[in-house]
Amino acid sequence: MGCSSCGTGGTPSGCKNNGNCSSGGCNKLEVYDWLANVALPSGQKQFDIVEVRFKNSRKEFYKNSKELKLQAGDVVVVEGAPGYDVGVISVIGELARIQVSKKAPGLKPSETKKIKKIAEQEDIDKWIKARSLEKEVMYKSRTLAVNLNLQMKISDVEYQGDLTKATFYYTAEGRVDFRQLIRDMADEFKIRVEMKQIGSRQEASRLGGIGSCGRELCCSTWLTDFRSVSTSAARYQQLSLNPQKLAGQCGKLKCCLNYELDSYLDALKAFPKGDLKLRTEKGTAVYVKTDVFKQQMWYAYDGDKTQGSTLVPLGPDRVREIIKLNKDGKKPTDLMEYVVKEKVEVPAYANVDGQDSLDRFEHIFKKPKKRPNKNKSKQKPKAEGGENKSPNPQKNANPTNNTGENTAPKKRRNNKRRPKPNNNTNNPQNNDAK
């Protein structure tokens, strides 16, 4: 049983396995079983706890007490509270043991819920029907919440596999009294209602989406722990404190700000502190910013209008030299003396046919102007084959055919139209002609 994006027949829209995905690769927080081909030592039984995936990113551990032959991707019926639920196995074997020690180290096997059986076609049809009802129920529940003036947002609804219970996930800034809402939803949908409040990051993890980097959200694909992100992480990385660029789809600071923070902190140890001012004979220079990759610190003169807009790049070693001179009571003449000038290498190519010009293609799109040709050449007479056999125009000026008739084209003396003959019978000239 594959993901919901794949079809059961014909051309699928996702992994091209026609709904027979065995790895769950099209789902959120998928896991690649890198221990699948590793055989267990002789006499050792397979780990009896498996990880079952439900809608979106919800996963739970269940015990295979009946020793069923299970594989990743199998649809199973598990114990619910109350009733039963239907899910897909995501991890089995020794990898499930690692997941249990990582996510639920205090899990007791005796208290773990059990797997009842492998799902039959009737169970799968009921499960698919439950998924089809969730979208409509979510819209109706939002309407009920608005009618009660509740400050909450219902973001997701998950039906249980037996259609007897539904879990409503919502986000709210404060505490919400939804007791009347539960009564209204129970009367409307005729099911058992459970409300769960989640944070904005958990909401983004469940719903998924595309980030500003063009890839799927980390929280919905592989990230499982949400660490706190502060604005100091952006300051260490020399990023502008623009909330529109630093915030993700959840409205909080992006989790990826913590990915390279340790590398930046290690690199910044090689730089002197930026709170120290550099004193020169030209004036006092104030620290502006640091370029970690180019190993440069930028300073600008304080209070000097002529030099205030000019930034001077200095290396960390040069900054330490100036600080040491200031401590000894000495002042350098100017910061420009400590700037390392790099030689600009001349490119090896030459400007061939205006390749460096930005407007070299503009003449292609201009339409040529049509100019009238005043000196039109007269048409030359041509022979029967269409070729002009007499290059000299004076020769054969009046060509004749075999009968002696002149076949040269007659030149029109003027462009005036000839008068049409008058067909009036009253005209005496026409009567005489007749």
Residue pairs with C-beta under 8 A, 6 or more apart in sequence:
1 19
1 21
1 73
1 74
1 75
1 88
1 124
2 12
2 14
2 15
2 17
2 18
2 19
2 20
2 21
2 26
2 73
3 14
3 15
3 21
3 24
3 26
3 27
4 131
5 12
5 13
5 14
5 26
6 12
6 13
6 14
6 15
6 17
6 18
6 19
6 21
6 26
7 13
7 18
7 19
8 18
8 19
9 18
9 19
10 18
12 18
12 19
14 26
15 21
15 25
15 26
21 73
22 71
22 72
22 73
23 30
23 32
23 33
23 72
23 73
24 30
24 31
24 53
24 72
24 73
24 88
24 90
27 53
27 88
27 90
28 56
28 57
28 205
28 208
28 220
28 221
29 53
29 57
29 59
29 220
29 221
29 222
29 224
30 90
30 221
31 51
31 90
31 91
31 95
31 99
33 72
33 91
33 92
33 93
33 95
34 95
35 93
35 94
35 95
36 72
36 93
36 95
38 94
40 46
40 94
46 92
46 93
47 92
47 93
47 94
47 96
47 97
48 63
48 64
48 65
48 67
48 109
49 61
49 62
49 63
49 64
49 96
49 97
49 100
49 107
49 109
49 112
50 61
50 62
50 63
50 64
50 70
50 89
50 91
50 92
50 96
50 115
51 59
51 60
51 61
51 89
51 90
51 91
51 92
51 96
51 99
52 59
52 60
52 61
52 62
52 76
52 78
52 87
52 88
52 89
52 90
52 115
53 59
53 87
53 88
53 89
53 90
54 60
54 85
54 87
54 88
54 158
55 131
55 156
55 158
56 156
56 158
56 205
56 206
56 207
56 208
56 220
57 205
57 206
57 220
58 158
58 206
59 90
60 87
60 113
61 96
61 99
61 100
61 104
61 107
61 112
62 76
62 78
62 79
62 112
62 113
62 114
62 115
63 109
63 112
63 113
63 114
63 115
64 70
64 114
64 115
65 114
65 115
66 114
66 115
66 117
68 76
68 115
68 117
68 118
70 76
70 89
70 92
70 115
70 118
71 89
71 92
72 89
72 90
72 91
72 92
73 88
73 89
74 88
74 89
74 118
75 86
75 87
75 88
75 118
75 119
75 123
75 124
75 127
76 86
76 87
76 88
76 89
76 115
76 116
76 117
76 118
76 119
77 84
77 85
77 86
77 115
77 116
77 117
77 118
77 119
77 123
77 161
78 84
78 85
78 86
78 87
78 113
78 114
78 115
78 116
79 85
79 113
79 114
79 115
79 116
80 160
80 161
80 162
80 165
82 164
82 165
82 192
83 160
83 161
83 162
83 164
83 165
84 116
84 160
84 161
84 162
85 160
85 161
85 162
86 119
86 123
86 124
86 126
86 127
86 161
87 161
91 99
100 107
103 224
119 127
123 161
126 161
126 162
126 163
127 161
129 163
130 159
130 160
130 161
130 163
131 159
133 159
133 163
134 157
134 158
134 159
134 166
135 157
137 157
137 159
137 166
137 189
138 154
138 156
138 157
138 168
140 188
140 189
141 154
141 157
141 168
141 181
141 185
142 153
142 154
144 181
144 184
144 185
144 188
145 152
145 154
145 178
145 181
148 180
148 181
148 184
150 176
150 177
150 178
150 181
151 172
151 173
151 174
151 176
152 170
152 171
152 172
152 176
152 178
153 170
153 171
153 172
154 168
154 169
154 170
155 169
155 170
155 171
155 198
155 203
155 206
155 207
156 168
156 169
156 203
156 206
156 207
157 166
157 167
157 168
157 169
158 166
158 167
158 169
159 165
159 166
159 191
160 166
160 167
163 191
164 191
164 192
165 191
165 192
165 193
165 194
166 189
166 191
166 192
166 193
166 194
167 194
167 195
167 196
168 185
168 193
168 194
168 195
168 196
169 196
169 197
169 198
169 203
169 206
170 176
170 195
170 196
170 197
170 198
171 197
171 198
171 199
171 200
171 203
172 197
176 197
178 195
182 193
182 195
185 193
186 192
186 193
198 206
199 226
200 250
200 251
200 252
201 219
201 226
201 250
201 252
201 255
202 226
203 250
204 217
204 219
204 220
204 248
204 249
204 250
205 217
205 219
205 220
205 223
206 220
207 220
208 216
208 217
208 220
209 216
209 217
209 220
209 249
210 216
210 217
211 217
211 218
211 248
211 249
211 254
212 245
212 248
213 256
217 248
217 249
218 255
218 256
219 226
219 250
219 255
223 255
226 255
227 255
227 258
229 252
229 253
229 254
229 255
229 257
229 258
230 253
231 241
231 246
231 253
233 253
233 257
233 258
233 261
234 240
234 241
234 246
234 253
234 257
235 241
236 261
236 264
236 265
236 268
237 257
237 260
237 261
237 264
238 289
238 290
238 291
238 292
239 245
239 246
239 257
246 253
246 254
246 257
247 253
247 254
248 254
248 255
264 292
267 292
268 290
268 292
270 295
270 316
271 290
271 297
271 316
271 319
272 297
272 316
272 319
272 320
272 323
274 287
274 290
274 297
275 287
276 287
276 323
277 284
277 285
277 286
277 287
277 302
278 284
278 285
278 299
278 319
278 322
278 323
278 326
278 335
279 285
279 326
279 331
280 322
280 331
280 332
280 333
280 334
280 335
281 331
281 332
281 333
281 334
282 301
282 304
282 307
282 333
282 334
282 335
283 301
283 302
283 303
283 304
283 307
284 301
284 302
284 303
285 299
285 300
285 301
285 302
285 312
285 335
286 299
286 300
286 301
286 302
287 297
287 298
287 299
288 298
288 299
288 300
288 311
289 297
289 298
290 296
290 297
290 298
291 297
291 298
291 313
294 313
295 315
295 316
296 313
296 314
296 315
297 313
297 314
297 315
297 316
297 319
298 311
298 312
298 313
298 314
299 311
299 312
299 314
299 335
300 307
300 308
300 309
300 310
300 311
300 312
301 307
301 308
301 310
302 308
312 335
312 336
312 339
313 339
314 322
314 335
314 338
314 339
315 340
318 338
318 339
318 340
321 338
322 332
322 335
322 338
325 331
325 332
332 338
351 357
354 360
380 388
380 393
381 388
381 390
381 399
381 408
381 409
382 388
383 389
390 396
397 408
398 406
398 408
399 406
399 407
399 408
400 406
400 407
401 407
422 430
423 430
424 430
425 431
